[in-house]
Amino acid sequence: MLKLTGIHHVSALTNDIQGNHDFYTQVLGMRLVKKTVNQDDVSMYHLFYADALGTPGTDMTFFDMPRAAREHRGNRSISRTTFRVNGGDSLRYWADRLTHHGVQNSGVITRDDRLHVDFEDKDGFVASLVDDGGVGEAHPWEHSPVAAEHQIRGLGYSAITVPELAPTHGFLTGVLNLETLRTYPNHEAPEHTVHVYGMNAEGPAAEVHVAVRPDLPRARYGSGGVHHVALRIPDYEQYHRWTERLEETGMAFSGEVDRFYFRSLYIREPGGILFELATDGPGFHHDEPLETMGQTLALPPFLEPHRAQIEPQLRRL
């Protein structure tokens, strides 16, 4: 059976790309591994923040839309993004660090039997740091303002909010082959339940959490909102097999899309939330030396001939 191997990346929207860059590099201490443009709208930046190597499963990405209004939260949305750190000491460090930088946060709390620190960035992007128990490799960035032992190790689970469970459950288990793992009370509304689904790996990097909230209005996407969550496909052979699987389901999907740094498939679950399935390779060092990734504007080969038109319309960063 085809199995996905974890969260690949999460893509959200900001209306302040400079403030976004400063927060993710100077406060969260992540590395800007790719400064490029939205391939579907080259008038906007697309920034990728990750670990030192730009490892799949560590990159948080943002599209720049200066005039975007703030997201109106609700159901049919990707409602929380988590970042993995190792242990309670790191979470206490992060609670102090966020407070020092004027970022309101929950302090260290327990949810789903894991330690978390909840916070929002200046766009209202809803996020948490979560203890991953040190599972898997970490690749600290030597130029980060955060000490190596406390650095963000990668992405944790993504939480989505839907008005009813059954259609989303059928999609996650029947189309994407995720497994049902457990449930826990919703910390924002304890009378409602969160359902946890897992991929072919352990820990929060391989989970999707589904909050069922029929009491909420439909979300309106905007700055601070998440556009899509991408799940990992390890190689091209399985990528083509996933294409065949999605064709067999009869559901509408994008077909194969080459993003140069990875290859993608896009599909909406019945609640309207956009999922991407993305390959681990070839990676962000495909067109830049590892040592200098993210320092200059990178354009994939099919956009490079248009650099003279693209670059002047981007804001200085």
Phi and psi in degrees as GROMACS dihedral restraints (atoms count N, CA, C in turn):
[ dihedral_restraints ]
;  ai    aj    ak    al  type     phi  dphi    fc
    3     4     5     6     1   -63.8    20    10
    4     5     6     7     1   135.8    20    10
    6     7     8     9     1  -132.9    20    10
    7     8     9    10     1   134.1    20    10
    9    10    11    12     1   -80.5    20    10
   10    11    12    13     1   157.1    20    10
   12    13    14    15     1  -116.2    20    10
   13    14    15    16     1     9.7    20    10
   15    16    17    18     1   142.1    20    10
   16    17    18    19     1  -177.0    20    10
   18    19    20    21     1   -72.6    20    10
   19    20    21    22     1   132.6    20    10
   21    22    23    24     1   -94.4    20    10
   22    23    24    25     1   -56.8    20    10
   24    25    26    27     1  -157.9    20    10
   25    26    27    28     1   167.8    20    10
   27    28    29    30     1  -129.1    20    10
   28    29    30    31     1   135.7    20    10
   30    31    32    33     1  -120.9    20    10
   31    32    33    34     1   127.7    20    10
   33    34    35    36     1  -129.7    20    10
   34    35    36    37     1  -178.2    20    10
   36    37    38    39     1  -120.3    20    10
   37    38    39    40     1   139.3    20    10
   39    40    41    42     1  -130.0    20    10
   40    41    42    43     1   149.1    20    10
   42    43    44    45     1  -106.6    20    10
   43    44    45    46     1    11.4    20    10
   45    46    47    48     1  -143.6    20    10
   46    47    48    49     1    84.3    20    10
   48    49    50    51     1   -66.5    20    10
   49    50    51    52     1   -34.2    20    10
   51    52    53    54     1   -68.3    20    10
   52    53    54    55     1   -45.4    20    10
   54    55    56    57     1   -62.9    20    10
   55    56    57    58     1   -37.4    20    10
   57    58    59    60     1   -61.9    20    10
   58    59    60    61     1   -48.1    20    10
   60    61    62    63     1   -58.4    20    10
   61    62    63    64     1   -45.1    20    10
   63    64    65    66     1   -65.0    20    10
   64    65    66    67     1   -40.3    20    10
   66    67    68    69     1   -65.9    20    10
   67    68    69    70     1   -47.8    20    10
   69    70    71    72     1   -75.5    20    10
   70    71    72    73     1   -27.3    20    10
   72    73    74    75     1   -92.2    20    10
   73    74    75    76     1   -39.2    20    10
   75    76    77    78     1   -94.6    20    10
   76    77    78    79     1   -32.0    20    10
   78    79    80    81     1   -92.8    20    10
   79    80    81    82     1   -53.8    20    10
   81    82    83    84     1   -80.9    20    10
   82    83    84    85     1   -15.3    20    10
   84    85    86    87     1    72.8    20    10
   85    86    87    88     1    22.5    20    10
   87    88    89    90     1   -85.1    20    10
   88    89    90    91     1   160.2    20    10
   90    91    92    93     1   -92.8    20    10
   91    92    93    94     1   131.9    20    10
   93    94    95    96     1   -75.7    20    10
   94    95    96    97     1   107.2    20    10
   96    97    98    99     1   -98.8    20    10
   97    98    99   100     1   -14.8    20    10
   99   100   101   102     1  -153.5    20    10
  100   101   102   103     1   122.5    20    10
  102   103   104   105     1  -110.6    20    10
  103   104   105   106     1   105.0    20    10
  105   106   107   108     1  -141.2    20    10
  106   107   108   109     1  -162.8    20    10
  108   109   110   111     1  -122.4    20    10
  109   110   111   112     1   160.3    20    10
  111   112   113   114     1   -64.8    20    10
  112   113   114   115     1   118.1    20    10
  114   115   116   117     1   -66.6    20    10
  115   116   117   118     1   -18.1    20    10
  117   118   119   120     1   -96.6    20    10
  118   119   120   121     1    -9.4    20    10
  120   121   122   123     1  -155.2    20    10
  121   122   123   124     1    90.5    20    10
  123   124   125   126     1   -72.8    20    10
  124   125   126   127     1     1.3    20    10
  126   127   128   129     1   -78.4    20    10
  127   128   129   130     1    -9.9    20    10
  129   130   131   132     1  -120.4    20    10
  130   131   132   133     1   143.3    20    10
  132   133   134   135     1   -62.1    20    10
  133   134   135   136     1   153.9    20    10
  135   136   137   138     1  -133.2    20    10
  136   137   138   139     1   108.9    20    10
  138   139   140   141     1  -104.2    20    10
  139   140   141   142     1   139.7    20    10
  141   142   143   144     1  -119.6    20    10
  142   143   144   145     1   120.6    20    10
  144   145   146   147     1  -108.6    20    10
  145   146   147   148     1   138.6    20    10
  147   148   149   150     1  -157.4    20    10
  148   149   150   151     1  -163.7    20    10
  150   151   152   153     1   -82.3    20    10
  151   152   153   154     1  -171.9    20    10
  153   154   155   156     1   -60.9    20    10
  154   155   156   157     1   -30.5    20    10
  156   157   158   159     1  -102.1    20    10
  157   158   159   160     1    -2.8    20    10
  159   160   161   162     1    65.5    20    10
  160   161   162   163     1    38.7    20    10
  162   163   164   165     1   -64.7    20    10
  163   164   165   166     1   135.8    20    10
  165   166   167   168     1   -54.5    20    10
  166   167   168   169     1   136.8    20    10
  168   169   170   171     1    94.8    20    10
  169   170   171   172     1    -0.7    20    10
  171   172   173   174     1  -117.2    20    10
  172   173   174   175     1    -6.2    20    10
  174   175   176   177     1   -98.1    20    10
  175   176   177   178     1   125.9    20    10
  177   178   179   180     1  -103.8    20    10
  178   179   180   181     1   126.6    20    10
  180   181   182   183     1  -121.9    20    10
  181   182   183   184     1   151.9    20    10
  183   184   185   186     1  -135.0    20    10
  184   185   186   187     1   136.5    20    10
  186   187   188   189     1   -93.9    20    10
  187   188   189   190     1   144.0    20    10
  189   190   191   192     1  -100.7    20    10
  190   191   192   193     1   117.4    20    10
  192   193   194   195     1  -135.9    20    10
  193   194   195   196     1    92.2    20    10
  195   196   197   198     1   -57.1    20    10
  196   197   198   199     1   -31.9    20    10
  198   199   200   201     1   -97.5    20    10
  199   200   201   202     1     9.6    20    10
  201   202   203   204     1   -70.3    20    10
  202   203   204   205     1   135.7    20    10
  204   205   206   207     1   -76.1    20    10
  205   206   207   208     1   163.7    20    10
  207   208   209   210     1   -66.4    20    10
  208   209   210   211     1   143.7    20    10
  210   211   212   213     1   -59.7    20    10
  211   212   213   214     1   140.6    20    10
  213   214   215   216     1   -98.0    20    10
  214   215   216   217     1   115.9    20    10
  216   217   218   219     1   -75.2    20    10
  217   218   219   220     1   155.4    20    10
  219   220   221   222     1   169.3    20    10
  220   221   222   223     1  -161.3    20    10
  222   223   224   225     1   -86.5    20    10
  223   224   225   226     1   178.1    20    10
  225   226   227   228     1    58.8    20    10
  226   227   228   229     1    46.3    20    10
  228   229   230   231     1  -147.5    20    10
  229   230   231   232     1   160.9    20    10
  231   232   233   234     1   -87.8    20    10
  232   233   234   235     1   109.6    20    10
  234   235   236   237     1  -105.1    20    10
  235   236   237   238     1   -11.6    20    10
  237   238   239   240     1  -155.7    20    10
  238   239   240   241     1   139.0    20    10
  240   241   242   243     1  -119.1    20    10
  241   242   243   244     1   137.6    20    10
  243   244   245   246     1  -119.9    20    10
  244   245   246   247     1   150.8    20    10
  246   247   248   249     1  -121.1    20    10
  247   248   249   250     1   135.9    20    10
  249   250   251   252     1   -89.1    20    10
  250   251   252   253     1   135.2    20    10
  252   253   254   255     1  -133.7    20    10
  253   254   255   256     1   170.1    20    10
  255   256   257   258     1  -108.4    20    10
  256   257   258   259     1    99.0    20    10
  258   259   260   261     1    96.4    20    10
  259   260   261   262     1   163.7    20    10
  261   262   263   264     1   -63.5    20    10
  262   263   264   265     1   -35.8    20    10
  264   265   266   267     1   -60.9    20    10
  265   266   267   268     1   -41.1    20    10
  267   268   269   270     1   -66.3    20    10
  268   269   270   271     1   -39.1    20    10
  270   271   272   273     1   -66.9    20    10
  271   272   273   274     1   -37.5    20    10
  273   274   275   276     1   -66.0    20    10
  274   275   276   277     1   -39.3    20    10
  276   277   278   279     1   -57.8    20    10
  277   278   279   280     1   -44.3    20    10
  279   280   281   282     1   -69.2    20    10
  280   281   282   283     1   -37.4    20    10
  282   283   284   285     1   -60.2    20    10
  283   284   285   286     1   -43.0    20    10
  285   286   287   288     1   -67.2    20    10
  286   287   288   289     1   -42.2    20    10
  288   289   290   291     1   -64.3    20    10
  289   290   291   292     1   -45.4    20    10
  291   292   293   294     1   -62.2    20    10
  292   293   294   295     1   -43.5    20    10
  294   295   296   297     1   -60.8    20    10
  295   296   297   298     1   -42.8    20    10
  297   298   299   300     1   -59.0    20    10
  298   299   300   301     1   -35.1    20    10
  300   301   302   303     1   -90.8    20    10
  301   302   303   304     1    11.3    20    10
  303   304   305   306     1    76.7    20    10
  304   305   306   307     1    20.7    20    10
  306   307   308   309     1   -99.6    20    10
  307   308   309   310     1   114.3    20    10
  309   310   311   312     1   -61.9    20    10
  310   311   312   313     1   140.6    20    10
  312   313   314   315     1  -151.7    20    10
  313   314   315   316     1   168.5    20    10
  315   316   317   318     1   -82.0    20    10
  316   317   318   319     1    -9.5    20    10
  318   319   320   321     1    70.0    20    10
  319   320   321   322     1  -176.2    20    10
  321   322   323   324     1   -79.2    20    10
  322   323   324   325     1   120.5    20    10
  324   325   326   327     1  -127.8    20    10
  325   326   327   328     1   165.4    20    10
  327   328   329   330     1  -111.7    20    10
  328   329   330   331     1   129.1    20    10
  330   331   332   333     1  -142.1    20    10
  331   332   333   334     1   133.7    20    10
  333   334   335   336     1    55.6    20    10
  334   335   336   337     1    37.2    20    10
  336   337   338   339     1    60.6    20    10
  337   338   339   340     1    22.4    20    10
  339   340   341   342     1  -126.9    20    10
  340   341   342   343     1   148.4    20    10
  342   343   344   345     1   -77.6    20    10
  343   344   345   346     1   138.2    20    10
  345   346   347   348     1  -136.7    20    10
  346   347   348   349     1   158.4    20    10
  348   349   350   351     1  -129.2    20    10
  349   350   351   352     1   116.7    20    10
  351   352   353   354     1   -90.0    20    10
  352   353   354   355     1   143.9    20    10
  354   355   356   357     1  -159.4    20    10
  355   356   357   358     1   172.7    20    10
  357   358   359   360     1  -131.7    20    10
  358   359   360   361     1   147.8    20    10
  360   361   362   363     1   -83.8    20    10
  361   362   363   364     1  -175.7    20    10
  363   364   365   366     1   -69.4    20    10
  364   365   366   367     1   -17.8    20    10
  366   367   368   369     1   -84.7    20    10
  367   368   369   370     1    -6.2    20    10
  369   370   371   372     1    86.8    20    10
  370   371   372   373     1    13.0    20    10
  372   373   374   375     1   -62.7    20    10
  373   374   375   376     1   123.8    20    10
  375   376   377   378     1   -87.8    20    10
  376   377   378   379     1   120.6    20    10
  378   379   380   381     1  -142.7    20    10
  379   380   381   382     1   164.0    20    10
  381   382   383   384     1  -144.2    20    10
  382   383   384   385     1   150.5    20    10
  384   385   386   387     1   -96.6    20    10
  385   386   387   388     1   136.3    20    10
  387   388   389   390     1  -132.0    20    10
  388   389   390   391     1   141.3    20    10
  390   391   392   393     1   -73.5    20    10
  391   392   393   394     1   121.5    20    10
  393   394   395   396     1  -101.3    20    10
  394   395   396   397     1     4.7    20    10
  396   397   398   399     1    68.0    20    10
  397   398   399   400     1    14.3    20    10
  399   400   401   402     1    75.5    20    10
  400   401   402   403     1    18.2    20    10
  402   403   404   405     1   -70.9    20    10
  403   404   405   406     1   129.8    20    10
  405   406   407   408     1    85.1    20    10
  406   407   408   409     1   174.4    20    10
  408   409   410   411     1   -79.5    20    10
  409   410   411   412     1   153.9    20    10
  411   412   413   414     1  -126.2    20    10
  412   413   414   415     1   145.6    20    10
  414   415   416   417     1  -129.4    20    10
  415   416   417   418     1    82.2    20    10
  417   418   419   420     1   -64.1    20    10
  418   419   420   421     1   149.8    20    10
  420   421   422   423     1   -95.8    20    10
  421   422   423   424     1   123.4    20    10
  423   424   425   426     1   -67.3    20    10
  424   425   426   427     1   -20.3    20    10
  426   427   428   429     1   -97.7    20    10
  427   428   429   430     1     6.8    20    10
  429   430   431   432     1   -69.1    20    10
  430   431   432   433     1   144.7    20    10
  432   433   434   435     1   -74.4    20    10
  433   434   435   436     1    -5.1    20    10
  435   436   437   438     1  -100.3    20    10
  436   437   438   439     1   133.6    20    10
  438   439   440   441     1   -57.8    20    10
  439   440   441   442     1   146.3    20    10
  441   442   443   444     1   -54.1    20    10
  442   443   444   445     1   -40.8    20    10
  444   445   446   447     1   -70.3    20    10
  445   446   447   448     1   -16.0    20    10
  447   448   449   450     1  -109.1    20    10
  448   449   450   451     1    -1.7    20    10
  450   451   452   453     1   -64.6    20    10
  451   452   453   454     1   153.1    20    10
  453   454   455   456     1   -61.9    20    10
  454   455   456   457     1   128.2    20    10
  456   457   458   459     1   -90.9    20    10
  457   458   459   460     1   -17.9    20    10
  459   460   461   462     1   156.3    20    10
  460   461   462   463     1  -172.2    20    10
  462   463   464   465     1   -81.4    20    10
  463   464   465   466     1   143.0    20    10
  465   466   467   468     1   -99.4    20    10
  466   467   468   469     1  -151.9    20    10
  468   469   470   471     1   -67.2    20    10
  469   470   471   472     1   155.3    20    10
  471   472   473   474     1  -106.0    20    10
  472   473   474   475     1   138.3    20    10
  474   475   476   477     1  -108.3    20    10
  475   476   477   478     1   134.3    20    10
  477   478   479   480     1  -118.3    20    10
  478   479   480   481     1   154.1    20    10
  480   481   482   483     1  -122.0    20    10
  481   482   483   484     1   127.1    20    10
  483   484   485   486     1  -133.2    20    10
  484   485   486   487     1   157.6    20    10
  486   487   488   489     1   -78.9    20    10
  487   488   489   490     1   -22.7    20    10
  489   490   491   492     1  -146.9    20    10
  490   491   492   493     1   150.0    20    10
  492   493   494   495     1   -83.2    20    10
  493   494   495   496     1   -41.6    20    10
  495   496   497   498     1   -54.3    20    10
  496   497   498   499     1   -49.1    20    10
  498   499   500   501     1   -63.5    20    10
  499   500   501   502     1   -40.7    20    10
  501   502   503   504     1   -69.1    20    10
  502   503   504   505     1   -40.9    20    10
  504   505   506   507     1   -57.5    20    10
  505   506   507   508     1   -44.9    20    10
  507   508   509   510     1   -62.3    20    10
  508   509   510   511     1   -37.9    20    10
  510   511   512   513     1   -67.9    20    10
  511   512   513   514     1   -49.4    20    10
  513   514   515   516     1   -64.2    20    10
  514   515   516   517     1   -41.1    20    10
  516   517   518   519     1   -88.6    20    10
  517   518   519   520     1   -38.2    20    10
  519   520   521   522     1   -88.9    20    10
  520   521   522   523     1   -22.6    20    10
  522   523   524   525     1  -108.0    20    10
  523   524   525   526     1   -49.9    20    10
  525   526   527   528     1   -91.0    20    10
  526   527   528   529     1    -4.0    20    10
  528   529   530   531     1    63.3    20    10
  529   530   531   532     1    30.6    20    10
  531   532   533   534     1   -78.5    20    10
  532   533   534   535     1   158.3    20    10
  534   535   536   537     1  -109.1    20    10
  535   536   537   538     1   145.0    20    10
  537   538   539   540     1   -75.9    20    10
  538   539   540   541     1   131.5    20    10
  540   541   542   543     1  -111.5    20    10
  541   542   543   544     1   -48.7    20    10
  543   544   545   546     1  -173.4    20    10
  544   545   546   547     1   176.7    20    10
  546   547   548   549     1  -132.6    20    10
  547   548   549   550     1   162.4    20    10
  549   550   551   552     1  -155.7    20    10
  550   551   552   553     1   158.4    20    10
  552   553   554   555     1   -68.8    20    10
  553   554   555   556     1   143.1    20    10
  555   556   557   558     1   -70.1    20    10
  556   557   558   559     1   122.7    20    10
  558   559   560   561     1   -67.2    20    10
  559   560   561   562     1   -24.8    20    10
  561   562   563   564     1   -83.6    20    10
  562   563   564   565     1   -25.5    20    10
  564   565   566   567     1  -148.9    20    10
  565   566   567   568     1    84.2    20    10
  567   568   569   570     1   -58.4    20    10
  568   569   570   571     1   -17.6    20    10
  570   571   572   573     1   -75.3    20    10
  571   572   573   574     1   -11.1    20    10
  573   574   575   576     1  -107.6    20    10
  574   575   576   577     1   162.3    20    10
  576   577   578   579     1  -117.3    20    10
  577   578   579   580     1   145.4    20    10
  579   580   581   582     1  -107.5    20    10
  580   581   582   583     1   132.4    20    10
  582   583   584   585     1  -109.5    20    10
  583   584   585   586     1   131.1    20    10
  585   586   587   588     1  -107.1    20    10
  586   587   588   589     1   130.5    20    10
  588   589   590   591     1  -120.2    20    10
  589   590   591   592     1   141.6    20    10
  591   592   593   594     1  -122.9    20    10
  592   593   594   595     1   155.3    20    10
  594   595   596   597     1  -104.1    20    10
  595   596   597   598     1  -166.2    20    10
  597   598   599   600     1   -84.1    20    10
  598   599   600   601     1    53.6    20    10
  600   601   602   603     1  -165.3    20    10
  601   602   603   604     1   173.8    20    10
  603   604   605   606     1  -110.5    20    10
  604   605   606   607     1   156.7    20    10
  606   607   608   609     1    90.1    20    10
  607   608   609   610     1   175.9    20    10
  609   610   611   612     1   -66.8    20    10
  610   611   612   613     1   -16.6    20    10
  612   613   614   615     1   -72.1    20    10
  613   614   615   616     1    -7.6    20    10
  615   616   617   618     1  -126.1    20    10
  616   617   618   619     1    33.1    20    10
  618   619   620   621     1  -129.6    20    10
  619   620   621   622     1   149.0    20    10
  621   622   623   624     1  -121.0    20    10
  622   623   624   625     1   126.7    20    10
  624   625   626   627     1  -104.7    20    10
  625   626   627   628     1   129.8    20    10
  627   628   629   630     1  -114.1    20    10
  628   629   630   631     1   110.6    20    10
  630   631   632   633     1   -91.8    20    10
  631   632   633   634     1   128.1    20    10
  633   634   635   636     1  -101.2    20    10
  634   635   636   637     1   113.3    20    10
  636   637   638   639     1  -134.6    20    10
  637   638   639   640     1    78.7    20    10
  639   640   641   642     1   -67.2    20    10
  640   641   642   643     1   -12.7    20    10
  642   643   644   645     1   -81.6    20    10
  643   644   645   646     1   -10.0    20    10
  645   646   647   648     1   -95.6    20    10
  646   647   648   649     1   150.4    20    10
  648   649   650   651     1   -73.7    20    10
  649   650   651   652     1   167.5    20    10
  651   652   653   654     1   -70.1    20    10
  652   653   654   655     1   136.9    20    10
  654   655   656   657     1   -67.5    20    10
  655   656   657   658     1   152.8    20    10
  657   658   659   660     1  -118.1    20    10
  658   659   660   661     1   117.3    20    10
  660   661   662   663     1   -64.8    20    10
  661   662   663   664     1   140.0    20    10
  663   664   665   666     1  -170.6    20    10
  664   665   666   667     1  -166.3    20    10
  666   667   668   669     1   -58.2    20    10
  667   668   669   670     1   132.6    20    10
  669   670   671   672     1    92.0    20    10
  670   671   672   673     1   -11.0    20    10
  672   673   674   675     1   -88.7    20    10
  673   674   675   676     1   157.1    20    10
  675   676   677   678     1   -96.5    20    10
  676   677   678   679     1   128.4    20    10
  678   679   680   681     1   -79.2    20    10
  679   680   681   682     1   -45.7    20    10
  681   682   683   684     1  -160.6    20    10
  682   683   684   685     1   160.8    20    10
  684   685   686   687     1  -118.3    20    10
  685   686   687   688     1   135.6    20    10
  687   688   689   690     1  -108.2    20    10
  688   689   690   691     1   139.7    20    10
  690   691   692   693     1  -112.1    20    10
  691   692   693   694     1   151.0    20    10
  693   694   695   696     1   -86.6    20    10
  694   695   696   697     1   133.5    20    10
  696   697   698   699     1  -114.0    20    10
  697   698   699   700     1   126.5    20    10
  699   700   701   702     1   -71.7    20    10
  700   701   702   703     1   -27.9    20    10
  702   703   704   705     1  -153.9    20    10
  703   704   705   706     1   171.8    20    10
  705   706   707   708     1   -69.1    20    10
  706   707   708   709     1   -34.5    20    10
  708   709   710   711     1   -60.1    20    10
  709   710   711   712     1   -45.3    20    10
  711   712   713   714     1   -71.3    20    10
  712   713   714   715     1   -30.6    20    10
  714   715   716   717     1   -57.6    20    10
  715   716   717   718     1   -47.4    20    10
  717   718   719   720     1   -68.0    20    10
  718   719   720   721     1   -33.6    20    10
  720   721   722   723     1   -67.1    20    10
  721   722   723   724     1   -35.3    20    10
  723   724   725   726     1   -66.6    20    10
  724   725   726   727     1   -36.5    20    10
  726   727   728   729     1   -58.6    20    10
  727   728   729   730     1   -46.0    20    10
  729   730   731   732     1   -63.0    20    10
  730   731   732   733     1   -40.0    20    10
  732   733   734   735     1   -64.0    20    10
  733   734   735   736     1   -45.0    20    10
  735   736   737   738     1   -65.2    20    10
  736   737   738   739     1   -35.9    20    10
  738   739   740   741     1   -62.5    20    10
  739   740   741   742     1   -38.9    20    10
  741   742   743   744     1   -66.2    20    10
  742   743   744   745     1   -29.6    20    10
  744   745   746   747     1   -71.1    20    10
  745   746   747   748     1   -22.9    20    10
  747   748   749   750     1    81.0    20    10
  748   749   750   751     1    -0.2    20    10
  750   751   752   753     1   -77.6    20    10
  751   752   753   754     1   147.0    20    10
  753   754   755   756     1   -69.9    20    10
  754   755   756   757     1   135.2    20    10
  756   757   758   759     1  -150.5    20    10
  757   758   759   760     1   173.8    20    10
  759   760   761   762     1   -72.7    20    10
  760   761   762   763     1   -21.0    20    10
  762   763   764   765     1    76.9    20    10
  763   764   765   766     1   179.4    20    10
  765   766   767   768     1   -75.3    20    10
  766   767   768   769     1   130.1    20    10
  768   769   770   771     1  -124.9    20    10
  769   770   771   772     1   124.8    20    10
  771   772   773   774     1   -93.5    20    10
  772   773   774   775     1   109.3    20    10
  774   775   776   777     1   -93.8    20    10
  775   776   777   778     1     9.6    20    10
  777   778   779   780     1    73.6    20    10
  778   779   780   781     1   -49.5    20    10
  780   781   782   783     1   -83.8    20    10
  781   782   783   784     1   -19.4    20    10
  783   784   785   786     1  -163.7    20    10
  784   785   786   787     1   167.3    20    10
  786   787   788   789     1  -110.8    20    10
  787   788   789   790     1   146.4    20    10
  789   790   791   792     1  -132.5    20    10
  790   791   792   793     1   155.8    20    10
  792   793   794   795     1  -131.5    20    10
  793   794   795   796     1   136.2    20    10
  795   796   797   798     1  -118.9    20    10
  796   797   798   799     1   134.8    20    10
  798   799   800   801     1  -150.5    20    10
  799   800   801   802     1   140.0    20    10
  801   802   803   804     1   -98.0    20    10
  802   803   804   805     1   132.3    20    10
  804   805   806   807     1   -75.5    20    10
  805   806   807   808     1   167.1    20    10
  807   808   809   810     1   -58.5    20    10
  808   809   810   811     1   -23.9    20    10
  810   811   812   813     1   -80.4    20    10
  811   812   813   814     1    -2.5    20    10
  813   814   815   816     1    96.8    20    10
  814   815   816   817     1     1.9    20    10
  816   817   818   819     1   -84.4    20    10
  817   818   819   820     1   133.8    20    10
  819   820   821   822     1   -87.8    20    10
  820   821   822   823     1   123.0    20    10
  822   823   824   825     1  -109.8    20    10
  823   824   825   826     1   143.6    20    10
  825   826   827   828     1  -116.7    20    10
  826   827   828   829     1   140.0    20    10
  828   829   830   831     1  -108.4    20    10
  829   830   831   832     1   122.5    20    10
  831   832   833   834     1  -130.7    20    10
  832   833   834   835     1   142.1    20    10
  834   835   836   837     1   -76.8    20    10
  835   836   837   838     1   152.9    20    10
  837   838   839   840     1   -66.9    20    10
  838   839   840   841     1   -32.0    20    10
  840   841   842   843     1  -116.0    20    10
  841   842   843   844     1   172.4    20    10
  843   844   845   846     1   -79.9    20    10
  844   845   846   847     1   -17.7    20    10
  846   847   848   849     1   105.8    20    10
  847   848   849   850     1   171.2    20    10
  849   850   851   852     1   -77.7    20    10
  850   851   852   853     1   -16.2    20    10
  852   853   854   855     1   -86.4    20    10
  853   854   855   856     1     8.7    20    10
  855   856   857   858     1   -62.7    20    10
  856   857   858   859     1   -29.3    20    10
  858   859   860   861     1  -130.1    20    10
  859   860   861   862     1     5.6    20    10
  861   862   863   864     1  -142.7    20    10
  862   863   864   865     1   147.8    20    10
  864   865   866   867     1   -62.0    20    10
  865   866   867   868     1   142.5    20    10
  867   868   869   870     1   -53.3    20    10
  868   869   870   871     1   -38.8    20    10
  870   871   872   873     1   -67.0    20    10
  871   872   873   874     1   -27.6    20    10
  873   874   875   876     1  -118.9    20    10
  874   875   876   877     1    14.1    20    10
  876   877   878   879     1   -54.9    20    10
  877   878   879   880     1   138.4    20    10
  879   880   881   882     1    86.7    20    10
  880   881   882   883     1    -4.0    20    10
  882   883   884   885     1   -84.5    20    10
  883   884   885   886     1   -24.5    20    10
  885   886   887   888     1  -132.2    20    10
  886   887   888   889     1   166.6    20    10
  888   889   890   891     1   -69.3    20    10
  889   890   891   892     1   121.3    20    10
  891   892   893   894     1  -104.6    20    10
  892   893   894   895     1   131.9    20    10
  894   895   896   897     1  -123.7    20    10
  895   896   897   898     1   134.3    20    10
  897   898   899   900     1   -63.7    20    10
  898   899   900   901     1   160.8    20    10
  900   901   902   903     1   -54.1    20    10
  901   902   903   904     1   -34.0    20    10
  903   904   905   906     1   -76.5    20    10
  904   905   906   907     1   -12.1    20    10
  906   907   908   909     1  -105.6    20    10
  907   908   909   910     1   -17.9    20    10
  909   910   911   912     1   -55.4    20    10
  910   911   912   913     1   -39.3    20    10
  912   913   914   915     1   -62.6    20    10
  913   914   915   916     1   -14.5    20    10
  915   916   917   918     1  -105.9    20    10
  916   917   918   919     1    14.8    20    10
  918   919   920   921     1   -56.4    20    10
  919   920   921   922     1   -41.3    20    10
  921   922   923   924     1   -62.5    20    10
  922   923   924   925     1   -26.8    20    10
  924   925   926   927     1   -88.9    20    10
  925   926   927   928     1   -33.1    20    10
  927   928   929   930     1   -77.2    20    10
  928   929   930   931     1   -49.7    20    10
  930   931   932   933     1   -61.4    20    10
  931   932   933   934     1   -41.9    20    10
  933   934   935   936     1   -65.1    20    10
  934   935   936   937     1   -23.8    20    10
  936   937   938   939     1   -86.2    20    10
  937   938   939   940     1    -4.6    20    10
  939   940   941   942     1   -87.9    20    10
  940   941   942   943     1   143.9    20    10
  942   943   944   945     1   -68.5    20    10
  943   944   945   946     1   150.5    20    10
  945   946   947   948     1   -63.3    20    10
  946   947   948   949     1   134.9    20    10
